[in-house]
């Protein structure tokens, strides 16, 4: 391989303290699996400063050496387009990793090696992990890793991290890595491109983490962040450099990007000549057939319905919200823990009003903690097991492709399917996950639709149990929610300013997940969930207690009586809506009590269920909306959703009265 620059390792500044290891690569190539294997459960997840993009960090001891491991967001190139790519490059630029592990998919070696060349060209300390080798072997692909290592001039490790294959080799490569480059290794382009690059690099005098060659290419690609970085480092010499870049950019304005892409593709083809040998006859496995079926509407939609039926309805709904909730909430809390805690608190606290705060009707212990642990824990835990299982099968990216065309009409891409599906488990958690969407516009639309028409598993379970007793009511409720979801999404996509996001997604192999991976992911998510959400349940209990002792509920019920009458409901239904703000399923439980008392007929029950489902999100979701989107957006969504809910209830009530549909 040619050495076409003279820069040495002095451009890579040493890191004081703990060594840093950054994982980079395209989405869905197994970075997170490798990250979890290296770090175990010692992980923190937080937004990268100034962005809504999450970055995971963890500590690892690798062959006796301490490392800080950073799992960067997915990126396709050093030249960034999405916010995730910008964050990944910021980490490479400013966190000075001692080693960069580039993880790629062995099945897509030719396409992904272009980024490997960019990382090497940038003079970064790269180790290449050719992952998903098990699937490549199953497909009959032959990859000469030793020859590839020789041509690239960096360590190359074959692995199948999901199957724990190659992990010892990766650890050994990390601990024994010794970087003594003679100069920046690069892959020569054609004469015209090399001339342009050399003219720009010749005017650069500053010291950078990335090589001058890599920075020159990014400058010629009109990369704004790199332009600002170079402006800062070059000082007085920047004016001459900027003029040269403008001159070259103008001369090559119609051909530079295409020429660079073609040259990199040519370099990759030369690299893999003799390294990558496709099979003489392609082997189509059952997993590949399932993969193909899952993205075609004719077969993909029935597959989705099967997944939702067995996953959400049977496992989360019947087992989680039924069997396990009954065991924890009724048999453990109601029959054992709560009576004991009532005795303890009344023995310690003489004031009845304070006793009510802890063990009363809305007490922190008897209601808040009972609800969080006895009801929410089993529902959310079973949902996260289901979610992690689907995630590890590789089904979600295929579901995203399946619904992408439909979601585009709502201003979303297929990527939004993940928070939407997660919303059926917990809308609060799903609202947090919207931060992974590409644009602010997409995040706001997704947050609006989650707050409006996606019932959480707890609320969904109670409402289905309610409406199943009235023939036709469940169908009317489902159709109303679907129509409102489509209408609001369609209008939001046309009214809300901003560009439609681009959508592209890697398809990982479809496979049976490993139980250990599923349980590790579930545990991590449950831990994060309770740290974020448990305090909100305590706050909700305190607010309910205040509402009771101050008489707020009585006043609120009186104020809402005319509103209830306008949608054909008795004034007692106001209590369900007030409670519904604190917790969605508690409002649904209020409807259950009203039906049990004989205060609601089939029409009223259906109108109440539709209105309550659309009604302003629970306090936990609202507070997370405020945290993620700000007071202005959260307040606007809350007001819009409330008005639309009661407006829809009024229209539905009039329609049912006119048609006598549920009489």
Secondary structure as GFF3:
##gff-version 3
##sequence-region A 1 663
A	DSSP	three_ten_helix	9	11	.	.	.	ID=ss1
A	DSSP	beta_strand	19	24	.	.	.	ID=ss2
A	DSSP	alpha_helix	31	39	.	.	.	ID=ss3
A	DSSP	beta_strand	43	47	.	.	.	ID=ss4
A	DSSP	beta_strand	54	62	.	.	.	ID=ss5
A	DSSP	beta_strand	65	71	.	.	.	ID=ss6
A	DSSP	alpha_helix	83	94	.	.	.	ID=ss7
A	DSSP	beta_strand	99	105	.	.	.	ID=ss8
A	DSSP	three_ten_helix	106	108	.	.	.	ID=ss9
A	DSSP	alpha_helix	109	121	.	.	.	ID=ss10
A	DSSP	beta_strand	126	131	.	.	.	ID=ss11
A	DSSP	alpha_helix	133	138	.	.	.	ID=ss12
A	DSSP	beta_strand	142	143	.	.	.	ID=ss13
A	DSSP	alpha_helix	145	152	.	.	.	ID=ss14
A	DSSP	beta_strand	156	158	.	.	.	ID=ss15
A	DSSP	three_ten_helix	161	163	.	.	.	ID=ss16
A	DSSP	alpha_helix	167	175	.	.	.	ID=ss17
A	DSSP	alpha_helix	191	201	.	.	.	ID=ss18
A	DSSP	alpha_helix	212	220	.	.	.	ID=ss19
A	DSSP	alpha_helix	224	234	.	.	.	ID=ss20
A	DSSP	three_ten_helix	235	237	.	.	.	ID=ss21
A	DSSP	alpha_helix	238	251	.	.	.	ID=ss22
A	DSSP	alpha_helix	256	272	.	.	.	ID=ss23
A	DSSP	beta_strand	276	277	.	.	.	ID=ss24
A	DSSP	alpha_helix	286	295	.	.	.	ID=ss25
A	DSSP	alpha_helix	297	308	.	.	.	ID=ss26
A	DSSP	pi_helix	309	324	.	.	.	ID=ss27
A	DSSP	alpha_helix	325	325	.	.	.	ID=ss28
A	DSSP	pi_helix	326	337	.	.	.	ID=ss29
A	DSSP	alpha_helix	338	348	.	.	.	ID=ss30
A	DSSP	alpha_helix	352	359	.	.	.	ID=ss31
A	DSSP	pi_helix	364	376	.	.	.	ID=ss32
A	DSSP	alpha_helix	377	393	.	.	.	ID=ss33
A	DSSP	alpha_helix	395	407	.	.	.	ID=ss34
A	DSSP	three_ten_helix	408	410	.	.	.	ID=ss35
A	DSSP	three_ten_helix	414	416	.	.	.	ID=ss36
A	DSSP	alpha_helix	417	423	.	.	.	ID=ss37
A	DSSP	alpha_helix	427	433	.	.	.	ID=ss38
A	DSSP	three_ten_helix	434	436	.	.	.	ID=ss39
A	DSSP	alpha_helix	440	453	.	.	.	ID=ss40
A	DSSP	alpha_helix	457	467	.	.	.	ID=ss41
A	DSSP	alpha_helix	473	495	.	.	.	ID=ss42
A	DSSP	alpha_helix	515	550	.	.	.	ID=ss43
A	DSSP	alpha_helix	552	566	.	.	.	ID=ss44
A	DSSP	alpha_helix	573	582	.	.	.	ID=ss45
A	DSSP	alpha_helix	584	596	.	.	.	ID=ss46
A	DSSP	alpha_helix	602	614	.	.	.	ID=ss47
A	DSSP	alpha_helix	619	629	.	.	.	ID=ss48
A	DSSP	alpha_helix	631	659	.	.	.	ID=ss49
###
